[in-house]
Amino acid sequence: MKLSIAFISALLILVPTLAFAHSGGTDSSGCHHNRKTGGYHCH
C-alpha cells in the first residue's frame, strides 16, 4: 500500500515536468516553424 502511494505521488510530481515549453514566436494562425526539424505546428 505504501509503495503504491509513493509511486502515485512520484508520478504526480514527475509527469508534469515532461512537458516543456519551447521558444519561438507564432504567426497569425498561432503556428510556427521548427527550424531544427523543418516542421510546422500549431498551438
N, CA, C and O atoms as a Tripos MOL2 file, in Angstrom:
@<TRIPOS>MOLECULE
protein
  172   171    43     0     0
PROTEIN
NO_CHARGES

@<TRIPOS>ATOM
      1 N           0.8290   -1.2000    0.0000 N.3       1 MET1
      2 CA          0.0000    0.0000    0.0000 C.3       1 MET1
      3 C           0.8680    1.2570    0.0000 C.2       1 MET1
      4 O           0.6200    2.1920   -0.7610 O.2       1 MET1
      5 N           1.8990    1.2690    0.8690 N.am      2 LYS2
      6 CA          2.7730    2.4370    0.9410 C.3       2 LYS2
      7 C           3.5340    2.6200   -0.3640 C.2       2 LYS2
      8 O           3.7880    3.7470   -0.7880 O.2       2 LYS2
      9 N           3.9010    1.5030   -1.0050 N.am      3 LEU3
     10 CA          4.6360    1.5960   -2.2600 C.3       3 LEU3
     11 C           3.7680    2.2050   -3.3530 C.2       3 LEU3
     12 O           4.2550    3.0120   -4.1440 O.2       3 LEU3
     13 N           2.5100    1.8390   -3.4120 N.am      4 SER4
     14 CA          1.6360    2.3910   -4.4430 C.3       4 SER4
     15 C           1.3790    3.8820   -4.2080 C.2       4 SER4
     16 O           1.2760    4.6470   -5.1670 O.2       4 SER4
     17 N           1.2750    4.2950   -2.9600 N.am      5 ILE5
     18 CA          1.1000    5.7200   -2.6550 C.3       5 ILE5
     19 C           2.3450    6.4900   -3.0720 C.2       5 ILE5
     20 O           2.2400    7.5820   -3.6320 O.2       5 ILE5
     21 N           3.5140    5.9370   -2.8070 N.am      6 ALA6
     22 CA          4.7700    6.5850   -3.1940 C.3       6 ALA6
     23 C           4.8850    6.6550   -4.7180 C.2       6 ALA6
     24 O           5.3370    7.6650   -5.2580 O.2       6 ALA6
     25 N           4.4820    5.5980   -5.4080 N.am      7 PHE7
     26 CA          4.5480    5.5670   -6.8690 C.3       7 PHE7
     27 C           3.6030    6.5960   -7.4780 C.2       7 PHE7
     28 O           3.9940    7.3290   -8.3870 O.2       7 PHE7
     29 N           2.3810    6.6620   -6.9970 N.am      8 ILE8
     30 CA          1.4070    7.6330   -7.5000 C.3       8 ILE8
     31 C           1.8780    9.0540   -7.2050 C.2       8 ILE8
     32 O           1.7440    9.9390   -8.0500 O.2       8 ILE8
     33 N           2.4200    9.2760   -6.0290 N.am      9 SER9
     34 CA          2.9320   10.5960   -5.6790 C.3       9 SER9
     35 C           4.0750   10.9980   -6.6050 C.2       9 SER9
     36 O           4.1380   12.1410   -7.0560 O.2       9 SER9
     37 N           4.9710   10.0680   -6.8880 N.am     10 ALA10
     38 CA          6.0910   10.3480   -7.7890 C.3      10 ALA10
     39 C           5.5860   10.6780   -9.1880 C.2      10 ALA10
     40 O           6.1060   11.5870   -9.8340 O.2      10 ALA10
     41 N           4.5790    9.9490   -9.6610 N.am     11 LEU11
     42 CA          4.0130   10.2400  -10.9740 C.3      11 LEU11
     43 C           3.3900   11.6240  -11.0250 C.2      11 LEU11
     44 O           3.5630   12.3500  -12.0040 O.2      11 LEU11
     45 N           2.6790   11.9870   -9.9930 N.am     12 LEU12
     46 CA          2.0340   13.3010   -9.9690 C.3      12 LEU12
     47 C           3.0500   14.4340   -9.9660 C.2      12 LEU12
     48 O           2.7820   15.5200  -10.4790 O.2      12 LEU12
     49 N           4.2030   14.1770   -9.3910 N.am     13 ILE13
     50 CA          5.2490   15.1970   -9.3390 C.3      13 ILE13
     51 C           6.0580   15.2230  -10.6270 C.2      13 ILE13
     52 O           6.3770   16.3030  -11.1240 O.2      13 ILE13
     53 N           6.3970   14.0640  -11.1790 N.am     14 LEU14
     54 CA          7.3120   13.9960  -12.3100 C.3      14 LEU14
     55 C           6.6500   14.1670  -13.6730 C.2      14 LEU14
     56 O           7.2600   14.7470  -14.5710 O.2      14 LEU14
     57 N           5.4460   13.6910  -13.8540 N.am     15 VAL15
     58 CA          4.8150   13.7320  -15.1740 C.3      15 VAL15
     59 C           4.6270   15.1550  -15.6960 C.2      15 VAL15
     60 O           4.9060   15.3840  -16.8730 O.2      15 VAL15
     61 N           4.1770   16.1180  -14.9060 N.am     16 PRO16
     62 CA          4.0310   17.4710  -15.4540 C.3      16 PRO16
     63 C           5.3470   18.0970  -15.9050 C.2      16 PRO16
     64 O           5.3340   19.0090  -16.7320 O.2      16 PRO16
     65 N           6.4640   17.6380  -15.3920 N.am     17 THR17
     66 CA          7.7410   18.2070  -15.8020 C.3      17 THR17
     67 C           8.1790   17.7010  -17.1640 C.2      17 THR17
     68 O           9.1540   18.2110  -17.7150 O.2      17 THR17
     69 N           7.4940   16.7160  -17.7250 N.am     18 LEU18
     70 CA          7.8610   16.1950  -19.0320 C.3      18 LEU18
     71 C           7.4070   17.1100  -20.1630 C.2      18 LEU18
     72 O           7.8830   16.9720  -21.2900 O.2      18 LEU18
     73 N           6.5140   18.0240  -19.8930 N.am     19 ALA19
     74 CA          6.0330   18.9530  -20.9130 C.3      19 ALA19
     75 C           6.7990   20.2620  -20.7810 C.2      19 ALA19
     76 O           6.5970   21.0240  -19.8360 O.2      19 ALA19
     77 N           7.6710   20.5080  -21.7320 N.am     20 PHE20
     78 CA          8.4960   21.7040  -21.7010 C.3      20 PHE20
     79 C           8.0350   22.6940  -22.7580 C.2      20 PHE20
     80 O           7.6650   22.3010  -23.8640 O.2      20 PHE20
     81 N           8.0560   23.9460  -22.4290 N.am     21 ALA21
     82 CA          7.7640   24.9860  -23.4090 C.3      21 ALA21
     83 C           8.9850   25.1730  -24.2910 C.2      21 ALA21
     84 O          10.1020   24.8280  -23.9080 O.2      21 ALA21
     85 N           8.7650   25.7110  -25.4530 N.am     22 HIS22
     86 CA          9.8790   25.9850  -26.3400 C.3      22 HIS22
     87 C           9.7930   27.4120  -26.8400 C.2      22 HIS22
     88 O           8.7260   28.0260  -26.8420 O.2      22 HIS22
     89 N          10.9110   27.9160  -27.2560 N.am     23 SER23
     90 CA         10.9490   29.2850  -27.7390 C.3      23 SER23
     91 C          10.4210   29.3410  -29.1660 C.2      23 SER23
     92 O          10.2790   28.3120  -29.8270 O.2      23 SER23
     93 N          10.1420   30.5140  -29.6190 N.am     24 GLY24
     94 CA          9.6860   30.6980  -30.9950 C.3      24 GLY24
     95 C           8.3540   31.4100  -31.0130 C.2      24 GLY24
     96 O           7.4030   31.0000  -30.3480 O.2      24 GLY24
     97 N           8.2980   32.4770  -31.7770 N.am     25 GLY25
     98 CA          7.0590   33.2200  -31.9110 C.3      25 GLY25
     99 C           6.0890   32.4900  -32.8190 C.2      25 GLY25
    100 O           6.4880   31.6230  -33.5970 O.2      25 GLY25
    101 N           4.8330   32.8360  -32.7220 N.am     26 THR26
    102 CA          3.8190   32.2220  -33.5640 C.3      26 THR26
    103 C           3.3280   33.2240  -34.5940 C.2      26 THR26
    104 O           3.4050   34.4360  -34.3920 O.2      26 THR26
    105 N           2.8220   32.6980  -35.7020 N.am     27 ASP27
    106 CA          2.2650   33.5710  -36.7270 C.3      27 ASP27
    107 C           0.8150   33.9070  -36.3840 C.2      27 ASP27
    108 O           0.3450   33.5960  -35.2900 O.2      27 ASP27
    109 N           0.1180   34.5350  -37.3070 N.am     28 SER28
    110 CA         -1.2550   34.9660  -37.0190 C.3      28 SER28
    111 C          -2.2140   33.7990  -36.7970 C.2      28 SER28
    112 O          -3.3050   33.9880  -36.2600 O.2      28 SER28
    113 N          -1.8160   32.6000  -37.2070 N.am     29 SER29
    114 CA         -2.6420   31.4070  -37.0000 C.3      29 SER29
    115 C          -2.2890   30.6860  -35.7110 C.2      29 SER29
    116 O          -2.9060   29.6750  -35.3760 O.2      29 SER29
    117 N          -1.3020   31.1960  -34.9840 N.am     30 GLY30
    118 CA         -0.8570   30.5430  -33.7520 C.3      30 GLY30
    119 C           0.0850   29.3880  -34.0270 C.2      30 GLY30
    120 O           0.2590   28.5160  -33.1760 O.2      30 GLY30
    121 N           0.6950   29.3680  -35.1980 N.am     31 CYS31
    122 CA          1.5910   28.2850  -35.6060 C.3      31 CYS31
    123 C           3.0010   28.8220  -35.8040 C.2      31 CYS31
    124 O           3.2100   30.0320  -35.8940 O.2      31 CYS31
    125 N           3.9640   27.9130  -35.8700 N.am     32 HIS32
    126 CA          5.3280   28.3360  -36.1770 C.3      32 HIS32
    127 C           6.1470   27.1990  -36.7400 C.2      32 HIS32
    128 O           5.7970   26.0280  -36.5900 O.2      32 HIS32
    129 N           7.2460   27.5570  -37.3920 N.am     33 HIS33
    130 CA          8.1730   26.5960  -37.9910 C.3      33 HIS33
    131 C           9.2090   26.1910  -36.9570 C.2      33 HIS33
    132 O           9.7060   27.0180  -36.1940 O.2      33 HIS33
    133 N           9.5230   24.9110  -36.9460 N.am     34 ASN34
    134 CA         10.6270   24.4110  -36.1290 C.3      34 ASN34
    135 C          11.8450   24.3730  -37.0370 C.2      34 ASN34
    136 O          11.9480   23.5050  -37.9040 O.2      34 ASN34
    137 N          12.7520   25.2950  -36.8480 N.am     35 ARG35
    138 CA         13.8950   25.4200  -37.7440 C.3      35 ARG35
    139 C          14.8640   24.2270  -37.6330 C.2      35 ARG35
    140 O          15.5950   23.9340  -38.5790 O.2      35 ARG35
    141 N          14.8680   23.5560  -36.5020 N.am     36 LYS36
    142 CA         15.7710   22.4080  -36.3370 C.3      36 LYS36
    143 C          15.2890   21.1980  -37.1290 C.2      36 LYS36
    144 O          16.0950   20.5050  -37.7500 O.2      36 LYS36
    145 N          13.9860   20.9390  -37.1140 N.am     37 THR37
    146 CA         13.4590   19.7450  -37.7710 C.3      37 THR37
    147 C          12.7660   20.0550  -39.0870 C.2      37 THR37
    148 O          12.4600   19.1440  -39.8560 O.2      37 THR37
    149 N          12.5170   21.3320  -39.3540 N.am     38 GLY38
    150 CA         11.8130   21.7150  -40.5680 C.3      38 GLY38
    151 C          10.3100   21.5580  -40.4650 C.2      38 GLY38
    152 O           9.5960   21.7250  -41.4530 O.2      38 GLY38
    153 N           9.8280   21.2370  -39.2780 N.am     39 GLY39
    154 CA          8.3910   21.0270  -39.0890 C.3      39 GLY39
    155 C           7.6260   22.3300  -38.8930 C.2      39 GLY39
    156 O           8.2140   23.3980  -38.7230 O.2      39 GLY39
    157 N           6.3400   22.2170  -38.9200 N.am     40 TYR40
    158 CA          5.4340   23.3520  -38.7110 C.3      40 TYR40
    159 C           4.2840   22.8400  -37.8600 C.2      40 TYR40
    160 O           3.6530   21.8390  -38.2000 O.2      40 TYR40
    161 N           4.0090   23.5220  -36.7550 N.am     41 HIS41
    162 CA          2.9130   23.0650  -35.8990 C.3      41 HIS41
    163 C           2.1970   24.2330  -35.2600 C.2      41 HIS41
    164 O           2.7120   25.3490  -35.1990 O.2      41 HIS41
    165 N           1.0040   23.9500  -34.7880 N.am     42 CYS42
    166 CA          0.1390   24.9760  -34.1950 C.3      42 CYS42
    167 C          -0.1440   24.6410  -32.7370 C.2      42 CYS42
    168 O          -0.0470   23.4920  -32.3080 O.2      42 CYS42
    169 N          -0.4940   25.6720  -32.0000 N.am     43 HIS43
    170 CA         -0.8100   25.5050  -30.5810 C.3      43 HIS43
    171 C          -2.2670   25.8080  -30.3490 C.2      43 HIS43
    172 O          -2.7410   25.7260  -29.2160 O.2      43 HIS43
@<TRIPOS>BOND
     1     1     2 1
     2     2     3 1
     3     3     4 2
     4     3     5 am
     5     5     6 1
     6     6     7 1
     7     7     8 2
     8     7     9 am
     9     9    10 1
    10    10    11 1
    11    11    12 2
    12    11    13 am
    13    13    14 1
    14    14    15 1
    15    15    16 2
    16    15    17 am
    17    17    18 1
    18    18    19 1
    19    19    20 2
    20    19    21 am
    21    21    22 1
    22    22    23 1
    23    23    24 2
    24    23    25 am
    25    25    26 1
    26    26    27 1
    27    27    28 2
    28    27    29 am
    29    29    30 1
    30    30    31 1
    31    31    32 2
    32    31    33 am
    33    33    34 1
    34    34    35 1
    35    35    36 2
    36    35    37 am
    37    37    38 1
    38    38    39 1
    39    39    40 2
    40    39    41 am
    41    41    42 1
    42    42    43 1
    43    43    44 2
    44    43    45 am
    45    45    46 1
    46    46    47 1
    47    47    48 2
    48    47    49 am
    49    49    50 1
    50    50    51 1
    51    51    52 2
    52    51    53 am
    53    53    54 1
    54    54    55 1
    55    55    56 2
    56    55    57 am
    57    57    58 1
    58    58    59 1
    59    59    60 2
    60    59    61 am
    61    61    62 1
    62    62    63 1
    63    63    64 2
    64    63    65 am
    65    65    66 1
    66    66    67 1
    67    67    68 2
    68    67    69 am
    69    69    70 1
    70    70    71 1
    71    71    72 2
    72    71    73 am
    73    73    74 1
    74    74    75 1
    75    75    76 2
    76    75    77 am
    77    77    78 1
    78    78    79 1
    79    79    80 2
    80    79    81 am
    81    81    82 1
    82    82    83 1
    83    83    84 2
    84    83    85 am
    85    85    86 1
    86    86    87 1
    87    87    88 2
    88    87    89 am
    89    89    90 1
    90    90    91 1
    91    91    92 2
    92    91    93 am
    93    93    94 1
    94    94    95 1
    95    95    96 2
    96    95    97 am
    97    97    98 1
    98    98    99 1
    99    99   100 2
   100    99   101 am
   101   101   102 1
   102   102   103 1
   103   103   104 2
   104   103   105 am
   105   105   106 1
   106   106   107 1
   107   107   108 2
   108   107   109 am
   109   109   110 1
   110   110   111 1
   111   111   112 2
   112   111   113 am
   113   113   114 1
   114   114   115 1
   115   115   116 2
   116   115   117 am
   117   117   118 1
   118   118   119 1
   119   119   120 2
   120   119   121 am
   121   121   122 1
   122   122   123 1
   123   123   124 2
   124   123   125 am
   125   125   126 1
   126   126   127 1
   127   127   128 2
   128   127   129 am
   129   129   130 1
   130   130   131 1
   131   131   132 2
   132   131   133 am
   133   133   134 1
   134   134   135 1
   135   135   136 2
   136   135   137 am
   137   137   138 1
   138   138   139 1
   139   139   140 2
   140   139   141 am
   141   141   142 1
   142   142   143 1
   143   143   144 2
   144   143   145 am
   145   145   146 1
   146   146   147 1
   147   147   148 2
   148   147   149 am
   149   149   150 1
   150   150   151 1
   151   151   152 2
   152   151   153 am
   153   153   154 1
   154   154   155 1
   155   155   156 2
   156   155   157 am
   157   157   158 1
   158   158   159 1
   159   159   160 2
   160   159   161 am
   161   161   162 1
   162   162   163 1
   163   163   164 2
   164   163   165 am
   165   165   166 1
   166   166   167 1
   167   167   168 2
   168   167   169 am
   169   169   170 1
   170   170   171 1
   171   171   172 2
@<TRIPOS>SUBSTRUCTURE
     1 MET1         2 RESIDUE 1 A MET
     2 LYS2         6 RESIDUE 1 A LYS
     3 LEU3        10 RESIDUE 1 A LEU
     4 SER4        14 RESIDUE 1 A SER
     5 ILE5        18 RESIDUE 1 A ILE
     6 ALA6        22 RESIDUE 1 A ALA
     7 PHE7        26 RESIDUE 1 A PHE
     8 ILE8        30 RESIDUE 1 A ILE
     9 SER9        34 RESIDUE 1 A SER
    10 ALA10       38 RESIDUE 1 A ALA
    11 LEU11       42 RESIDUE 1 A LEU
    12 LEU12       46 RESIDUE 1 A LEU
    13 ILE13       50 RESIDUE 1 A ILE
    14 LEU14       54 RESIDUE 1 A LEU
    15 VAL15       58 RESIDUE 1 A VAL
    16 PRO16       62 RESIDUE 1 A PRO
    17 THR17       66 RESIDUE 1 A THR
    18 LEU18       70 RESIDUE 1 A LEU
    19 ALA19       74 RESIDUE 1 A ALA
    20 PHE20       78 RESIDUE 1 A PHE
    21 ALA21       82 RESIDUE 1 A ALA
    22 HIS22       86 RESIDUE 1 A HIS
    23 SER23       90 RESIDUE 1 A SER
    24 GLY24       94 RESIDUE 1 A GLY
    25 GLY25       98 RESIDUE 1 A GLY
    26 THR26      102 RESIDUE 1 A THR
    27 ASP27      106 RESIDUE 1 A ASP
    28 SER28      110 RESIDUE 1 A SER
    29 SER29      114 RESIDUE 1 A SER
    30 GLY30      118 RESIDUE 1 A GLY
    31 CYS31      122 RESIDUE 1 A CYS
    32 HIS32      126 RESIDUE 1 A HIS
    33 HIS33      130 RESIDUE 1 A HIS
    34 ASN34      134 RESIDUE 1 A ASN
    35 ARG35      138 RESIDUE 1 A ARG
    36 LYS36      142 RESIDUE 1 A LYS
    37 THR37      146 RESIDUE 1 A THR
    38 GLY38      150 RESIDUE 1 A GLY
    39 GLY39      154 RESIDUE 1 A GLY
    40 TYR40      158 RESIDUE 1 A TYR
    41 HIS41      162 RESIDUE 1 A HIS
    42 CYS42      166 RESIDUE 1 A CYS
    43 HIS43      170 RESIDUE 1 A HIS
